[in-house]
Amino acid sequence: MAFRKTKLALLLAALGTSSVAYSDETTLPQINVQGQAERADGPVTGYRATRSATVTKTDTALRDVPQSVQVVPEELMKDQAVRSMAQVLRYVPGASMNPGEGGRDQPVLRGISSTADFYVDGVRDDALYFRDPYNAERIEILKGPSGMTFGRGGAGGVINRVTKRPLATPQAKAEVSYGSFDAKRASTDISGRLSDSAGYRLNAMVEDSGGFRDGFKLRRSGVNPVVEFSPSSDTSVLLSYEHFEDKRTVDRGIPSFNGKPYDTAHSTFFGNPDQSPGKAVVDGLGARIEHELAPDLTLRNTFRATQYDTSRQNVQPNSSVGSNGKVAISAYSQANQRTNVFNQTELEARVRSGGIEHQLLTGLELGRQESDNTRLTGYFGSATTATVDATNPRVSVTQWKAASSDTNNRAVANIAALYLQDQIVLALQWKAVLGLRYDRFGVSIDDRTAANTDLARTDSALSPRAGLIYQPNASASYYLSYSYAFMPSGETLSLAANNAELEPEKARNWELGAKWDLSSSLSATAAVFRLDRANVKATDPNDPTRLLLSGLQRTEGIELGLQGQLTKQWQVYAGYANLDARVEKSTGSGSSAVPAGRTVALVPKNAASLWNRIDLAGGWALGLGLVYQSSVYANTATNAVTLPAFTRADGAIYYAFADGKTRLALNVENLFDRHYFATAGGDNNIIVGAPRAAQLTLSTAF
């Protein structure tokens, strides 16, 4: 099946631009057991990342990975004053953020929205909450299905946070900031040595802020101590613990009117902010042991146990504004307590056979997830909705109680997976990556409502990955790849009577790409792809109570990226995506059925971003960013409401004091105070883009 000619022509034209001299370096990267400080100049320099240990589960140069990968380094996040995952994604081509019912991170990657595809250091982190990058060394966005690496889900891609580890050289940093809407935040990053073979690191953060929306409040804090030590020269042990809390007003945005966002003040809150609290408390314990059995043979074990306590209560718009100026308001509350326990054991080996080099990885992953869920409906007197005037849309819930459709259950999932991967040097210019993973995923639901409908399902699946890489010289890499992932009905630890018997949905991605090192400090990437999400659930035309696996959603596109230094004083992070995401065959069921031909929501046809930091004389530096997004639909099923295209400018001024340890930064988001709509959770949950906002940050090392 051919890609669209225009997109393929664009990439093929780009493929012919490299003319860098050839190098005969073909050896695979050496397997090392060492701390972060020893490789500090390896994975990331400034805005540019060159390696990842996540995509292939081995420490691999990105030019040797046959997949599109965007990395957002810590330095870029600090320069942009990033405080959320939504801000992390705003300069990443082909990625956006669904507002997640005002209570969670929910990225849209290559047209597929998901709540479950987050990872911490390669381990699943799929609870429903807002993450903070305070302890992240870098954040990796892997595009396309990655079932061989991560198992279930990840149809459009996954997001992995690489957390900070102890450094060889002691450091202590502190940062305080104050900004518009009474935004206050402080953080610290301390690393020290306990001995020549042991070190520690402590990252901590606290924030107390308001917002431009009426009644919005945000309180959050996090602390993440890490200890790393080497009991012998060939063994490394890493222990970590994190306690994180996030409490905020759940904001579901504004409704629509005649196919557009309703014209109201930026700050107007529909519903009741005082009755819309959200909370997340996360406690995570991690351990990682690596042991070098021989110079080319490494055994490692990774363990992570996490307890999540999340809840949200929201009073929200539930209809468009009518011709009479009225809008419906509804409410619900939801609570979840989840425990995740995962263990990964891997053996990595380098072997040479018949002139061909192999970097082999075999692994076993075991996991258990337990989840308690309750949901209540908000009542306005005896009714579940209230009709109010859109010019005065405040209303209060009189009681919260369980309706017949509300959830009260306990879910348990057991996961077991085996995987094998081979990274091969075939010849001087050719490499390949082959992998296969077998997953057994079983989930059971204990229904505690009056219906008492207990459900269970177990799925077994194979997830292959194949990629061929051509490297004509040391600075250019071209690849062709195929990847796959499966999405079982119980993927997010939920089942229903009409889907418990259905086989998993499937995601397949074909990709042709290129990666160039334009200089020792500047990289460019390009990818053209087709991603099919098949077996999407659709209504049986002969029985509307049943579902069939007949739907198909397809995304085709081209993505371009540029990261690094244009000159010694000029760093850049830029991207462009041209995406065509549509429903090829009807998906969904009942009122949620999506007919063929619909455009997928929150996927702009064109999106471009450019962030620059220019270092000036005398300790001064400037930052300037531009974000463009063409119009998008708020809802896939209807395509009835359009969010207009927008261009937003962000800026910053930095001053580094003469002591070399202290910096003052002024960041301004939405420099020209454009009125725009950032995203939407449906036709009547439209999120207003923030007006111009300034933040002053003082950071110092001591």
C-alpha positions as CSV (number, residue, x, y, z in Angstrom):
1,M,0.0,0.0,0.0
2,A,1.6,3.2,-1.1
3,F,2.1,6.4,0.9
4,R,0.8,9.6,-0.6
5,K,3.2,10.7,-3.3
6,T,3.7,14.2,-2.0
7,K,4.9,13.0,1.4
8,L,7.2,10.4,0.0
9,A,8.6,12.9,-2.5
10,L,9.4,15.3,0.3
11,L,11.3,12.7,2.3
12,L,13.2,11.3,-0.8
13,A,14.3,14.8,-1.6
14,A,15.6,15.2,1.9
15,L,17.4,11.8,1.7
16,G,19.6,13.1,-1.0
17,T,21.0,16.1,0.9
18,S,23.8,14.3,2.8
19,S,27.3,14.5,1.4
20,V,29.4,13.9,4.5
21,A,32.6,11.8,4.2
22,Y,32.4,8.1,4.9
23,S,33.7,6.6,8.1
24,D,34.4,2.9,8.7
25,E,33.1,2.9,12.3
26,T,30.7,-0.1,12.5
27,T,31.2,-1.6,16.0
28,L,28.2,-1.7,18.4
29,P,28.3,0.4,21.5
30,Q,30.3,-1.1,24.4
31,I,28.2,-2.6,27.2
32,N,29.1,-0.7,30.4
33,V,28.0,-0.8,34.0
34,Q,28.6,2.8,35.1
35,G,26.9,5.8,36.7
36,Q,25.3,8.8,35.1
37,A,28.3,11.1,35.7
38,E,30.5,8.9,33.5
39,R,28.1,9.2,30.6
40,A,27.0,12.7,31.2
41,D,28.4,13.9,27.9
42,G,27.0,10.9,26.0
43,P,23.2,10.9,26.0
44,V,22.6,14.7,26.0
45,T,24.5,17.8,25.3
46,G,22.5,21.0,25.5
47,Y,19.3,20.6,23.4
48,R,20.6,17.5,21.5
49,A,20.4,13.9,22.5
50,T,22.4,11.2,20.8
51,R,21.7,8.0,22.7
52,S,18.8,6.2,24.5
53,A,18.6,3.1,26.7
54,T,14.8,3.0,26.3
55,V,13.9,2.4,22.7
56,T,15.7,-0.9,22.3
57,K,16.3,-1.5,26.1
58,T,20.0,-1.3,25.4
59,D,22.3,1.8,25.4
60,T,22.1,2.6,21.7
61,A,22.9,5.6,19.5
62,L,19.7,7.2,18.2
63,R,21.2,6.9,14.7
64,D,21.1,3.1,15.1
65,V,17.4,3.1,16.1
66,P,14.9,2.5,13.2
67,Q,12.2,4.6,14.8
68,S,11.2,8.2,15.2
69,V,12.3,9.4,18.7
70,Q,12.1,13.0,20.1
71,V,14.0,13.8,23.2
72,V,13.3,16.8,25.4
73,P,16.4,17.4,27.6
74,E,16.5,19.0,31.0
75,E,18.4,22.1,29.7
76,L,15.6,22.8,27.2
77,M,12.9,22.3,29.9
78,K,14.7,24.8,32.2
79,D,15.1,27.4,29.4
80,Q,11.4,27.2,28.7
81,A,10.4,27.0,32.4
82,V,8.5,23.8,31.7
83,R,6.3,22.6,34.6
84,S,4.0,20.0,33.0
85,M,3.9,17.2,30.4
86,A,1.6,19.4,28.2
87,Q,4.4,22.0,28.1
88,V,6.9,19.3,27.4
89,L,5.0,18.3,24.2
90,R,4.2,21.7,22.8
91,Y,7.4,21.9,20.8
92,V,7.4,18.2,19.7
93,P,6.1,17.6,16.2
94,G,3.2,15.1,15.8
95,A,2.3,15.3,19.5
96,S,-0.4,17.2,21.4
97,M,-2.3,16.8,24.7
98,N,-5.9,16.0,25.3
99,P,-7.0,17.7,28.6
100,G,-7.9,14.3,30.1
101,E,-11.1,15.4,31.8
102,G,-9.1,18.0,33.7
103,G,-7.5,15.3,35.8
104,R,-4.7,13.5,34.0
105,D,-2.1,13.6,31.3
106,Q,-3.5,12.2,28.0
107,P,-1.2,12.6,25.0
108,V,-2.2,12.3,21.4
109,L,0.6,10.8,19.5
110,R,0.2,10.3,15.7
111,G,-3.5,10.7,16.1
112,I,-4.0,8.1,18.9
113,S,-5.0,9.3,22.3
114,S,-4.0,7.3,25.4
115,T,-3.9,7.6,29.2
116,A,-1.8,4.5,29.8
117,D,1.4,5.0,27.8
118,F,3.7,6.7,30.3
119,Y,6.9,5.1,31.7
120,V,9.5,6.0,34.3
121,D,12.9,4.6,33.4
122,G,11.3,2.1,31.1
123,V,8.7,0.8,33.7
124,R,5.0,1.4,33.2
125,D,3.5,4.4,35.0
126,D,-0.1,4.3,33.8
127,A,-2.2,5.8,36.6
128,L,-4.4,8.9,35.9
129,Y,-2.6,11.9,37.1
130,F,-0.6,15.0,36.1
131,R,3.2,14.4,36.1
132,D,5.8,17.0,36.9
133,P,9.3,16.9,35.3
134,Y,11.1,18.2,38.3
135,N,13.3,15.1,38.6
136,A,13.7,14.3,34.9
137,E,17.1,14.3,33.2
138,R,15.2,14.1,29.9
139,I,11.9,13.0,28.5
140,E,11.8,10.6,25.5
141,I,8.8,10.6,23.1
142,L,8.9,7.4,21.1
143,K,6.6,7.6,18.0
144,G,4.6,4.6,16.6
145,P,3.8,1.2,18.2
146,S,6.4,-0.2,20.5
147,G,4.8,-3.5,21.6
148,M,8.1,-5.4,21.4
149,T,9.7,-3.0,24.0
150,F,6.7,-2.2,26.2
151,G,3.9,-4.7,25.7
152,R,0.3,-3.8,25.5
153,G,-0.8,-0.3,24.4
154,G,1.4,2.4,23.0
155,A,-0.4,2.4,19.6
156,G,0.7,5.9,18.8
157,G,3.8,5.9,20.9
158,V,5.0,6.2,24.5
159,I,6.5,8.8,26.7
160,N,9.4,7.8,29.0
161,R,10.8,9.9,31.8
162,V,14.5,9.3,32.5
163,T,15.1,10.3,36.1
164,K,18.2,11.9,37.5
165,R,21.0,9.7,39.0
166,P,23.9,10.6,41.3
167,L,26.8,12.5,39.8
168,A,30.6,11.8,40.2
169,T,31.1,15.5,41.1
170,P,29.1,16.9,44.0
171,Q,26.7,19.6,43.2
172,A,23.9,21.6,44.9
173,K,21.4,23.7,43.1
174,A,18.3,25.6,44.2
175,E,15.7,27.5,42.3
176,V,12.8,29.8,43.2
177,S,10.3,31.4,40.9
178,Y,7.3,33.8,41.0
179,G,4.9,34.6,38.2
180,S,1.6,35.8,36.9
181,F,-1.5,34.6,38.6
182,D,0.4,34.2,41.9
183,A,2.5,31.3,40.6
184,K,5.1,30.3,43.3
185,R,7.6,27.5,43.0
186,A,10.8,26.3,44.6
187,S,13.0,23.3,43.8
188,T,16.4,21.8,44.7
189,D,18.8,19.3,43.1
190,I,21.6,18.0,45.4
191,S,24.1,15.3,44.4
192,G,27.0,14.1,46.6
193,R,29.4,11.2,47.3
194,L,29.2,8.8,50.1
195,S,32.4,7.2,49.1
196,D,34.4,6.6,45.9
197,S,31.9,3.9,44.9
198,A,28.7,5.3,46.3
199,G,26.7,8.5,45.6
200,Y,23.3,10.0,46.3
201,R,21.0,12.6,44.6
202,L,18.0,14.4,46.0
203,N,15.5,16.3,43.9
204,A,12.6,18.1,45.6
205,M,10.0,20.6,44.5
206,V,7.0,22.5,46.0
207,E,4.5,24.7,44.2
208,D,1.6,26.9,45.3
209,S,-0.1,28.7,42.4
210,G,-3.3,30.2,41.1
211,G,-4.4,30.5,37.5
212,F,-6.1,32.7,35.0
213,R,-9.3,30.7,35.3
214,D,-11.8,31.8,38.0
215,G,-11.2,29.8,41.2
216,F,-8.3,27.7,39.9
217,K,-5.7,26.6,42.5
218,L,-2.7,24.3,42.2
219,R,-0.7,22.8,45.1
220,R,1.9,20.2,44.4
221,S,5.2,18.8,45.8
222,G,7.6,16.0,45.2
223,V,10.7,14.5,46.7
224,N,12.9,11.9,45.0
225,P,16.0,10.6,46.8
226,V,18.3,8.2,44.9
227,V,21.3,6.2,46.1
228,E,23.7,4.4,43.7
229,F,26.7,2.3,44.7
230,S,29.0,-0.4,43.4
231,P,29.7,-3.3,45.8
232,S,32.3,-4.5,43.3
233,S,33.9,-3.3,40.1
234,D,31.5,-5.2,37.9
235,T,28.2,-4.6,39.9
236,S,26.1,-1.4,40.2
237,V,23.0,-1.0,42.4
238,L,20.5,1.9,42.1
239,L,17.8,2.5,44.7
240,S,15.2,5.2,44.5
241,Y,12.0,6.4,46.2
242,E,9.6,9.2,45.2
243,H,6.7,10.8,47.0
244,F,4.6,13.1,44.8
245,E,1.4,15.0,45.5
246,D,-0.7,17.1,43.1
247,K,-3.9,18.9,44.2
248,R,-5.7,21.2,41.8
249,T,-9.0,22.5,40.6
250,V,-10.4,20.2,37.9
251,D,-11.2,22.5,34.9
252,R,-13.2,21.1,32.0
253,G,-13.2,24.3,30.0
254,I,-15.9,26.0,28.1
255,P,-18.8,24.8,25.8
256,S,-19.3,25.5,22.1
257,F,-21.8,27.6,20.2
258,N,-22.7,27.1,16.5
259,G,-19.6,24.9,15.8
260,K,-17.1,27.2,17.5
261,P,-15.9,27.8,21.1
262,Y,-18.4,29.9,23.0
263,D,-17.4,33.6,23.1
264,T,-16.7,34.3,26.7
265,A,-14.0,35.8,29.0
266,H,-10.8,33.8,29.3
267,S,-11.5,33.3,33.0
268,T,-15.1,32.1,32.9
269,F,-15.6,28.8,34.8
270,F,-18.6,26.7,33.8
271,G,-19.8,24.7,36.7
272,N,-18.3,25.2,40.2
273,P,-14.5,25.4,40.9
274,D,-15.1,25.0,44.6
275,Q,-16.8,21.6,44.0
276,S,-14.2,20.5,41.5
277,P,-11.1,19.3,43.4
278,G,-8.6,16.8,42.0
279,K,-5.9,14.9,43.9
280,A,-3.1,12.6,43.2
281,V,-0.7,11.0,45.7
282,V,2.0,8.8,44.3
283,D,4.6,6.7,46.2
284,G,7.1,4.8,44.1
285,L,10.0,2.5,45.1
286,G,12.6,1.5,42.5
287,A,15.6,-0.8,42.4
288,R,18.0,-1.6,39.6
289,I,20.9,-4.0,39.7
290,E,23.5,-4.6,36.9
291,H,26.2,-7.2,37.0
292,E,28.8,-7.7,34.3
293,L,29.2,-11.5,34.1
294,A,31.9,-11.2,31.4
295,P,33.3,-8.3,29.3
296,D,30.5,-8.9,26.7
297,L,27.7,-10.3,29.0
298,T,25.6,-8.2,31.4
299,L,22.7,-9.3,33.6
300,R,20.3,-6.7,35.0
301,N,17.2,-6.6,37.1
302,T,14.7,-3.7,37.4
303,F,12.0,-3.5,40.0
304,R,9.4,-0.8,40.6
305,A,6.4,-0.8,43.0
306,T,4.1,2.2,42.9
307,Q,1.0,3.1,44.9
308,Y,-1.4,5.7,43.4
309,D,-4.3,7.4,45.2
310,T,-6.1,9.6,42.8
311,S,-9.5,11.3,42.7
312,R,-11.3,14.0,40.9
313,Q,-14.7,15.7,41.3
314,N,-15.9,18.1,38.6
315,V,-18.9,20.2,37.8
316,Q,-18.7,20.8,34.0
317,P,-20.5,22.0,30.9
318,N,-22.4,19.1,29.2
319,S,-23.9,20.7,26.2
320,S,-23.4,23.4,23.6
321,V,-24.9,26.9,24.3
322,G,-28.4,27.0,22.8
323,S,-30.0,29.7,20.8
324,N,-31.7,30.8,24.1
325,G,-28.3,31.3,25.7
326,K,-28.6,28.3,28.0
327,V,-26.1,25.5,28.7
328,A,-26.4,22.2,30.6
329,I,-24.2,21.4,33.5
330,S,-23.5,17.9,34.9
331,A,-21.2,16.5,37.5
332,Y,-19.5,13.4,38.7
333,S,-16.7,12.3,41.1
334,Q,-14.3,9.4,40.6
335,A,-11.7,7.8,42.9
336,N,-9.0,5.2,42.1
337,Q,-6.5,3.4,44.3
338,R,-4.0,1.5,42.2
339,T,-0.9,-0.6,43.0
340,N,1.6,-1.5,40.2
341,V,4.4,-4.0,40.8
342,F,6.8,-4.8,37.9
343,N,10.0,-6.7,37.6
344,Q,12.2,-7.0,34.5
345,T,15.1,-9.3,34.2
346,E,17.4,-9.0,31.1
347,L,20.5,-10.6,29.8
348,E,22.5,-8.6,27.2
349,A,25.3,-10.1,25.2
350,R,27.6,-9.2,22.3
351,V,28.7,-12.0,20.0
352,R,30.4,-12.2,16.6
353,S,29.6,-15.0,14.2
354,G,30.6,-15.3,10.5
355,G,31.8,-11.7,10.3
356,I,28.4,-10.4,11.7
357,E,28.1,-8.7,15.0
358,H,25.1,-9.2,17.3
359,Q,23.9,-7.4,20.3
360,L,21.5,-9.8,21.8
361,L,18.9,-9.0,24.5
362,T,16.6,-11.5,26.1
363,G,14.2,-10.5,28.9
364,L,11.4,-11.6,31.2
365,E,8.8,-9.1,32.6
366,L,6.4,-9.9,35.3
367,G,3.8,-7.5,36.6
368,R,0.7,-7.2,38.8
369,Q,-1.7,-4.3,38.9
370,E,-4.6,-3.9,41.4
371,S,-7.1,-1.1,41.0
372,D,-10.1,-0.1,43.1
373,N,-12.6,2.2,41.3
374,T,-15.6,4.1,42.4
375,R,-17.7,6.7,40.7
376,L,-20.6,8.9,41.9
377,T,-23.0,11.2,40.0
378,G,-23.7,14.8,41.1
379,Y,-27.3,15.7,41.6
380,F,-28.9,19.1,41.3
381,G,-31.9,18.5,43.5
382,S,-33.4,15.4,41.9
383,A,-31.9,16.0,38.5
384,T,-28.5,14.9,37.1
385,T,-28.2,18.1,35.0
386,A,-28.8,21.8,35.6
387,T,-29.6,24.3,32.9
388,V,-28.1,27.7,33.5
389,D,-27.5,31.0,31.7
390,A,-24.2,30.9,29.8
391,T,-23.4,34.4,30.9
392,N,-23.6,33.3,34.6
393,P,-22.7,29.6,34.5
394,R,-22.1,28.8,38.2
395,V,-24.2,26.1,39.8
396,S,-23.8,23.9,42.9
397,V,-24.3,20.1,43.3
398,T,-26.7,19.3,46.2
399,Q,-25.6,15.7,46.6
400,W,-23.3,13.0,45.3
401,K,-24.6,9.4,45.0
402,A,-24.3,6.3,42.9
403,A,-26.5,6.1,39.8
404,S,-27.3,2.8,38.2
405,S,-24.5,3.3,35.6
406,D,-21.8,4.3,38.1
407,T,-18.8,2.1,38.7
408,N,-17.8,0.3,41.9
409,N,-15.3,-2.4,41.2
410,R,-11.9,-4.0,41.9
411,A,-9.7,-4.9,38.9
412,V,-6.6,-7.2,39.0
413,A,-4.3,-7.6,36.1
414,N,-1.4,-10.1,35.8
415,I,1.3,-9.6,33.2
416,A,4.0,-12.0,32.0
417,A,6.1,-11.4,29.0
418,L,9.2,-12.9,27.3
419,Y,11.2,-10.9,24.7
420,L,14.2,-11.4,22.4
421,Q,16.0,-8.8,20.4
422,D,19.0,-8.8,18.1
423,Q,20.8,-5.6,16.9
424,I,22.9,-6.7,14.0
425,V,25.8,-5.2,12.1
426,L,25.4,-7.0,8.8
427,A,28.1,-5.2,6.8
428,L,30.1,-2.0,6.7
429,Q,27.0,0.1,5.9
430,W,24.1,-2.0,6.9
431,K,22.5,-2.7,10.3
432,A,19.3,-4.4,11.4
433,V,17.1,-4.6,14.5
434,L,14.8,-7.6,14.9
435,G,12.7,-8.3,18.0
436,L,9.8,-10.4,19.1
437,R,7.8,-10.3,22.4
438,Y,5.2,-12.6,23.8
439,D,2.8,-11.2,26.3
440,R,0.2,-12.9,28.4
441,F,-2.2,-10.3,29.8
442,G,-5.1,-11.3,32.1
443,V,-7.5,-9.0,33.8
444,S,-10.5,-9.7,36.1
445,I,-13.2,-7.4,37.3
446,D,-15.0,-7.9,40.6
447,D,-18.2,-5.8,40.2
448,R,-19.4,-4.5,43.5
449,T,-22.6,-2.8,42.2
450,A,-26.1,-4.3,42.5
451,A,-25.6,-5.8,39.0
452,N,-22.7,-7.8,40.3
453,T,-21.4,-8.5,36.7
454,D,-18.0,-10.0,37.2
455,L,-15.9,-10.2,34.1
456,A,-12.5,-11.7,33.1
457,R,-10.4,-12.0,30.0
458,T,-6.9,-13.2,29.1
459,D,-5.1,-12.3,25.9
460,S,-1.8,-13.7,24.6
461,A,-0.1,-11.8,21.8
462,L,3.1,-11.7,19.8
463,S,4.6,-8.2,19.1
464,P,7.3,-8.1,16.3
465,R,9.6,-5.3,15.4
466,A,11.9,-5.2,12.3
467,G,14.1,-2.4,11.0
468,L,16.8,-2.1,8.4
469,I,19.3,0.7,8.6
470,Y,21.7,2.0,5.9
471,Q,24.5,4.3,6.9
472,P,26.6,5.4,4.0
473,N,28.8,7.5,6.3
474,A,29.3,8.4,9.9
475,S,26.8,11.3,9.7
476,A,23.8,9.9,7.9
477,S,21.5,7.0,8.7
478,Y,18.4,5.9,6.7
479,Y,16.0,3.3,7.9
480,L,12.9,1.3,7.0
481,S,10.9,-0.3,9.8
482,Y,7.8,-2.1,10.8
483,S,6.4,-2.2,14.4
484,Y,3.3,-3.6,16.0
485,A,1.3,-3.3,19.3
486,F,-1.9,-4.8,20.6
487,M,-4.6,-3.1,22.7
488,P,-6.7,-5.6,24.7
489,S,-10.2,-4.7,25.9
490,G,-8.9,-4.6,29.5
491,E,-5.8,-2.5,28.6
492,T,-6.7,0.2,31.2
493,L,-7.9,-2.4,33.7
494,S,-11.6,-2.1,32.7
495,L,-14.0,-4.4,31.0
496,A,-17.6,-4.2,29.9
497,A,-20.2,-6.8,29.0
498,N,-20.1,-5.9,25.3
499,N,-16.3,-6.0,24.9
500,A,-15.0,-8.7,27.3
501,E,-15.2,-11.4,24.6
502,L,-13.4,-9.3,21.9
503,E,-9.9,-9.9,20.7
504,P,-7.4,-7.0,21.0
505,E,-7.2,-4.1,18.7
506,K,-4.0,-3.9,16.7
507,A,-1.7,-1.1,15.6
508,R,0.8,-1.5,12.7
509,N,3.3,1.1,11.7
510,W,5.4,1.3,8.5
511,E,8.0,4.0,8.6
512,L,10.8,5.3,6.3
513,G,13.1,7.7,8.0
514,A,16.5,9.5,8.1
515,K,18.8,10.9,10.7
516,W,21.6,13.2,10.0
517,D,24.4,14.7,12.2
518,L,24.8,18.0,10.4
519,S,27.7,18.8,12.7
520,S,29.2,17.5,15.9
521,S,26.4,19.4,17.8
522,L,23.4,19.6,15.4
523,S,21.1,16.8,14.4
524,A,18.2,16.6,11.9
525,T,15.5,13.9,11.5
526,A,12.8,13.0,9.0
527,A,10.2,10.3,8.9
528,V,7.3,9.4,6.7
529,F,4.9,6.8,8.0
530,R,1.6,5.0,7.9
531,L,0.0,4.0,11.2
532,D,-3.1,1.8,11.1
533,R,-5.2,1.1,14.2
534,A,-7.2,-1.9,13.1
535,N,-9.9,-4.1,14.8
536,V,-11.3,-1.0,16.4
537,K,-14.6,-1.8,18.0
538,A,-17.7,-1.0,15.9
539,T,-21.4,-1.6,16.4
540,D,-22.9,-4.8,14.9
541,P,-25.4,-3.4,12.3
542,N,-27.8,-6.3,13.1
543,D,-27.6,-6.0,16.9
544,P,-26.8,-2.6,18.4
545,T,-26.0,-4.2,21.8
546,R,-23.1,-6.1,20.3
547,L,-19.7,-4.9,19.1
548,L,-17.6,-6.1,16.2
549,L,-13.9,-5.7,15.5
550,S,-14.2,-4.0,12.1
551,G,-13.1,-0.3,12.6
552,L,-10.0,1.2,11.2
553,Q,-8.3,4.5,12.0
554,R,-5.3,5.5,9.8
555,T,-2.7,8.2,10.2
556,E,-0.3,9.1,7.5
557,G,2.3,11.8,7.8
558,I,5.7,13.3,7.7
559,E,7.6,14.6,10.7
560,L,10.8,16.7,10.7
561,G,13.0,17.7,13.6
562,L,16.1,19.8,14.2
563,Q,18.0,19.9,17.6
564,G,21.3,21.2,18.8
565,Q,23.7,24.1,18.1
566,L,23.5,26.1,14.9
567,T,26.5,28.1,16.2
568,K,28.4,28.1,19.5
569,Q,26.0,30.8,20.7
570,W,22.8,29.6,19.1
571,Q,20.8,26.6,20.2
572,V,17.7,25.4,18.4
573,Y,14.9,22.9,18.9
574,A,12.5,22.8,16.0
575,G,9.9,20.5,14.4
576,Y,7.2,20.2,11.7
577,A,4.5,17.6,11.2
578,N,2.0,17.2,8.4
579,L,-0.5,14.6,9.5
580,D,-3.6,13.1,7.9
581,A,-5.6,11.2,10.6
582,R,-9.0,9.8,9.6
583,V,-11.5,7.0,10.2
584,E,-11.3,4.6,7.3
585,K,-14.0,2.2,8.6
586,S,-16.7,3.0,11.1
587,T,-15.6,2.6,14.7
588,G,-17.3,2.8,18.1
589,S,-20.7,1.8,19.3
590,G,-24.1,3.3,19.8
591,S,-24.0,7.0,20.4
592,S,-20.2,6.9,20.3
593,A,-20.1,5.3,16.8
594,V,-17.7,7.1,14.4
595,P,-18.6,6.9,10.7
596,A,-16.0,6.5,8.1
597,G,-14.5,9.7,6.7
598,R,-14.3,11.5,10.0
599,T,-11.1,13.4,10.8
600,V,-9.5,12.4,14.1
601,A,-9.8,15.1,16.8
602,L,-6.9,17.2,18.0
603,V,-4.7,16.2,15.0
604,P,-3.7,19.4,13.1
605,K,-3.0,19.0,9.4
606,N,0.1,21.2,9.9
607,A,1.9,21.9,13.1
608,A,5.3,23.7,13.4
609,S,7.4,24.8,16.3
610,L,10.7,26.6,16.7
611,W,12.6,27.4,20.0
612,N,15.8,29.4,19.9
613,R,18.3,30.4,22.6
614,I,21.0,32.9,21.7
615,D,23.8,33.6,24.1
616,L,25.0,37.2,24.0
617,A,27.9,39.0,25.6
618,G,28.2,39.9,29.2
619,G,26.2,36.9,30.6
620,W,23.0,37.8,28.7
621,A,21.0,35.4,26.6
622,L,17.6,35.5,24.7
623,G,15.0,32.8,24.1
624,L,12.3,33.0,21.5
625,G,9.8,30.4,20.5
626,L,7.0,30.1,17.9
627,V,4.2,27.5,17.9
628,Y,1.8,27.1,15.0
629,Q,-1.1,24.8,14.8
630,S,-3.7,24.6,12.0
631,S,-7.4,24.1,12.9
632,V,-8.5,20.9,14.5
633,Y,-11.8,19.2,15.4
634,A,-12.8,18.9,19.1
635,N,-14.5,15.6,18.6
636,T,-13.8,12.7,16.2
637,A,-17.4,11.3,16.3
638,T,-19.1,14.5,15.2
639,N,-16.5,16.8,13.5
640,A,-19.0,19.5,14.5
641,V,-16.8,21.9,16.5
642,T,-13.6,23.4,15.2
643,L,-10.8,25.0,17.2
644,P,-9.3,27.7,15.0
645,A,-5.7,27.7,13.9
646,F,-3.3,29.8,16.0
647,T,0.3,31.0,16.2
648,R,1.7,31.7,19.6
649,A,5.1,33.3,20.5
650,D,7.0,32.7,23.7
651,G,10.1,34.5,24.9
652,A,12.7,34.6,27.6
653,I,15.6,36.8,28.8
654,Y,18.4,35.2,30.9
655,Y,21.2,36.8,32.8
656,A,24.1,34.7,34.2
657,F,26.0,36.4,37.0
658,A,29.8,36.7,37.0
659,D,30.2,34.0,39.6
660,G,29.1,31.4,37.0
661,K,26.7,29.9,39.5
662,T,23.6,32.1,39.5
663,R,21.1,32.8,36.7
664,L,18.1,35.1,36.6
665,A,15.5,34.2,33.9
666,L,12.3,36.0,32.8
667,N,10.0,33.7,30.7
668,V,6.9,35.1,29.0
669,E,4.4,32.7,27.5
670,N,2.1,34.0,24.8
671,L,4.1,37.2,24.2
672,F,1.5,39.0,22.1
673,D,-1.5,37.8,24.3
674,R,-3.2,35.9,21.5
675,H,-6.7,34.5,22.3
676,Y,-6.6,30.8,21.3
677,F,-7.9,27.4,22.2
678,A,-5.2,24.9,23.1
679,T,-7.1,21.6,23.1
680,A,-10.4,20.0,23.9
681,G,-11.9,17.0,25.6
682,G,-14.9,17.0,23.3
683,D,-17.3,19.5,21.7
684,N,-18.1,21.1,25.0
685,N,-15.0,20.8,27.1
686,I,-12.8,23.3,25.2
687,I,-9.6,24.4,26.9
688,V,-8.8,28.1,26.7
689,G,-5.2,29.0,25.9
690,A,-3.4,30.9,28.7
691,P,-3.2,34.7,28.1
692,R,0.2,36.4,28.4
693,A,1.9,35.2,31.6
694,A,5.4,36.0,33.0
695,Q,7.6,34.0,35.3
696,L,10.8,35.2,37.0
697,T,13.2,32.5,38.1
698,L,16.3,32.7,40.2
699,S,18.6,29.7,40.2
700,T,21.9,29.2,41.9
701,A,24.5,26.6,42.7
702,F,26.3,26.4,46.0
